[in-house]
């Protein structure tokens, strides 16, 4: 038998890693990239490079963690390949924060005057292709489990520091996997675990709602504090730690 594919299949909207891996999981990363396509304002959203490197443009470290976790779980991974500032794939199409004009104190010049036609163009070229690929991968197994990887900044401007190492987010509409996962993670005595922290996991129209809640699919969303996954070594460490915990919780279910 040939080895599962591990090289990425890339488009302008997403990358897929290990599509042929046999595992039950689908690891997703909605905010994997800070790339601005060249057809969006000449490839420049209009903010300094230092801001493009911050959490406002992508989930720092989450893509590497997702890729490594997919390897450990022997399951496919899908990564977005455009900045959340271009258009946010983890929002519903009618969500007012789909295209942000101000984020954590930073004005987004390329979005200030973006009207309905520009929003539709970004939906068609980025958002919808990503979700189409996501849906196709999710449907390859009837027992698919989605684990969505995100990261959060240790402190927003003008706010108190966030103490959690890991947050587990979920909707009250489906707590089947996330609640046992929180209990299991809280048994790790060196960790501070957020239960729907640093924010609620229920957001109508978001990726979990679209691909899991509406279809009854097991799911969880893991938020890692981004100072803990900034390097490849840190990403590999956390993937090694999380994979057996996820597997243990799923087996218990």
C-alpha positions in Angstrom: 0.0 0.0 0.0 1.3 3.4 -0.9 2.0 6.0 1.9 -0.7 8.6 2.5 -0.2 11.9 0.7 1.4 14.5 2.9 2.3 17.2 0.4 -0.1 20.2 0.4 -2.5 20.8 -2.4 -2.7 24.6 -2.7 -5.1 27.0 -4.2 -5.5 30.7 -3.7 -8.0 30.0 -0.9 -6.7 27.0 1.1 -4.1 24.2 1.6 -4.9 20.6 2.3 -2.4 18.4 4.1 -2.7 14.6 4.1 -6.0 14.3 2.3 -5.7 10.5 2.0 -4.8 9.9 5.7 -7.2 7.4 7.1 -7.9 9.0 10.5 -11.4 9.9 11.7 -10.4 13.5 12.5 -10.4 16.6 10.3 -8.1 19.3 11.7 -9.0 22.8 10.6 -7.3 26.2 10.9 -9.6 29.0 9.7 -7.0 31.7 10.4 -3.8 29.9 9.2 -2.3 32.7 7.0 -1.7 36.4 6.9 -1.5 36.4 3.1 -3.2 39.2 1.1 -3.9 38.1 -2.5 -2.4 40.4 -5.1 -5.9 41.2 -6.5 -6.8 42.7 -3.1 -5.4 46.3 -3.0 -2.3 45.1 -4.8 -1.5 42.5 -2.1 -1.3 45.1 0.7 -4.1 45.6 3.2 -2.6 49.0 4.1 -1.2 48.3 7.6 2.5 48.0 8.7 4.3 44.6 8.5 4.4 44.5 12.3 0.6 44.6 12.4 0.3 42.0 9.7 2.4 39.7 11.9 0.1 40.2 14.9 -3.0 38.2 15.8 -5.2 40.8 14.1 -4.2 39.3 10.7 -4.0 35.6 11.5 -3.8 33.1 14.4 -0.1 33.1 15.2 1.3 29.6 15.4 -2.0 27.8 14.8 -1.2 26.6 11.3 2.0 24.8 12.4 0.2 23.3 15.4 -2.7 22.1 13.1 -0.2 20.5 10.6 1.6 18.7 13.4 -1.6 17.6 15.1 -2.9 16.2 11.8 0.3 14.1 11.5 -0.1 12.7 15.0 -3.8 11.9 14.4 -3.1 10.5 11.0 -5.9 12.7 9.7 -6.3 15.4 7.0 -5.8 19.1 7.7 -7.3 22.1 5.9 -5.7 25.5 6.3 -7.0 28.8 5.0 -4.5 30.7 2.8 -5.7 34.3 3.2 -5.7 36.8 6.1 -8.7 37.2 8.3 -8.4 40.9 7.5 -9.2 40.2 3.8 -12.3 38.3 4.8 -13.0 36.1 7.9 -13.8 32.5 7.1 -14.9 31.9 10.7 -17.9 34.2 10.3 -21.3 33.9 8.6 -21.7 35.6 5.3 -24.1 38.1 6.9 -22.0 38.7 10.0 -21.1 42.4 10.5 -17.5 41.4 11.4 -17.0 39.4 8.2 -14.8 42.2 6.9 -13.2 44.2 9.6 -12.5 47.9 9.2 -11.1 48.4 12.7 -9.4 45.6 14.7 -7.8 45.9 18.2 -7.1 49.6 17.7 -5.8 49.3 14.1 -7.7 50.8 11.2 -7.7 48.6 8.1 -7.3 51.0 5.1 -8.1 48.6 2.3 -11.4 47.7 4.0 -12.6 51.2 4.9 -14.4 51.8 1.6 -15.0 48.1 0.6 -18.7 47.9 -0.5 -21.0 45.0 -1.2 -19.4 44.3 -4.6 -15.9 44.0 -3.1 -17.2 41.8 -0.3 -19.0 39.5 -2.8 -15.7 39.3 -4.8 -13.8 38.1 -1.7 -16.5 35.7 -0.8 -16.5 34.1 -4.2 -12.7 33.9 -4.6 -11.7 33.0 -1.0 -14.4 32.3 1.5 -16.6 30.0 -0.5 -13.9 27.9 -2.0 -12.4 27.3 1.5 -15.8 26.2 2.9 -16.5 24.1 -0.1 -13.2 22.2 0.4 -13.9 22.0 4.2 -17.3 20.5 3.6 -15.9 17.9 1.0 -13.2 16.7 3.4 -15.6 16.6 6.3 -18.0 14.4 4.3 -15.4 11.8 3.4 -16.2 9.9 6.5 -19.7 9.6 8.1 -18.1 9.5 11.6 -15.9 12.6 11.0 -14.8 14.6 14.1 -13.8 18.2 13.6 -11.1 19.8 15.8 -10.6 23.4 14.9 -7.3 25.1 15.9 -7.1 28.8 16.7 -4.8 30.9 18.9 -5.3 34.0 21.0 -3.0 36.8 22.1 -2.0 36.9 25.8 -3.4 40.4 26.1 -5.5 42.7 24.0 -4.7 46.4 24.1 -5.8 48.0 27.3 -7.1 44.7 28.7 -6.1 42.4 31.5 -3.6 39.6 30.8 -5.3 36.3 29.8 -4.2 33.5 32.2 -5.3 30.5 30.2 -2.8 28.2 28.4 -5.6 26.5 26.4 -9.2 27.4 25.8 -11.8 25.0 24.7 -14.7 26.6 22.9 -18.1 25.1 22.2 -21.7 25.9 21.6 -24.4 25.2 24.2 -26.1 23.3 21.3 -23.4 20.6 21.3 -21.2 20.0 24.4 -20.7 16.3 23.8 -17.0 16.3 23.0 -15.9 19.6 24.5 -17.1 19.2 28.0 -15.3 15.9 28.5 -12.2 17.4 26.8 -12.2 20.2 29.3 -12.4 17.8 32.3 -9.5 15.8 30.8 -7.4 18.8 30.2 -8.1 20.2 33.7 -6.5 17.0 35.0 -3.2 18.3 33.6 -2.1 20.1 36.8 0.3 22.4 35.1 -2.3 24.0 32.8 -4.9 26.7 33.2 -7.8 25.7 31.0 -10.4 28.1 29.7 -14.0 26.8 29.6 -15.4 28.9 26.7 -12.6 31.3 27.4 -11.3 33.8 26.3 -14.6 34.1 24.5 -17.8 32.1 23.8 -17.7 29.3 21.2 -21.3 29.9 20.1 -21.3 32.1 17.0 -24.2 31.5 14.5 -22.9 31.1 11.0 -19.3 30.4 11.9 -17.3 27.4 10.7 -18.3 25.0 13.5 -22.0 26.0 13.1 -21.8 25.5 9.4 -20.0 22.2 9.3 -20.8 20.6 12.6 -23.8 21.9 14.6 -26.2 21.8 11.6 -25.1 18.3 10.7 -24.7 16.7 14.2 -21.0 16.2 13.8 -18.7 15.8 16.8 -16.5 18.8 17.2 -14.4 21.0 19.4 -12.5 24.3 19.0 -9.1 24.6 20.7 -7.7 28.0 21.4 -3.9 28.0 22.2 -2.3 31.1 23.7 0.0 32.2 20.9 3.1 32.8 23.0 3.1 29.0 23.6 3.2 28.0 20.0 5.4 30.6 18.3 8.1 28.2 17.2 8.0 24.8 15.3 9.4 23.1 18.4 6.6 24.5 20.6 4.0 23.5 17.9 5.4 20.0 17.8 5.4 19.8 21.6 1.7 20.8 21.9 0.6 18.5 19.1 2.4 15.6 20.8 0.7 16.5 24.1 -2.8 17.1 22.7 -3.2 14.2 20.2 -3.4 11.4 22.8 -5.7 13.4 25.0 -8.1 14.0 22.1 -7.9 10.3 21.2 -8.6 9.3 24.8 -11.7 11.6 25.0 -13.1 10.3 21.7 -12.6 6.7 22.7 -14.4 7.3 26.0 -17.4 8.7 24.1 
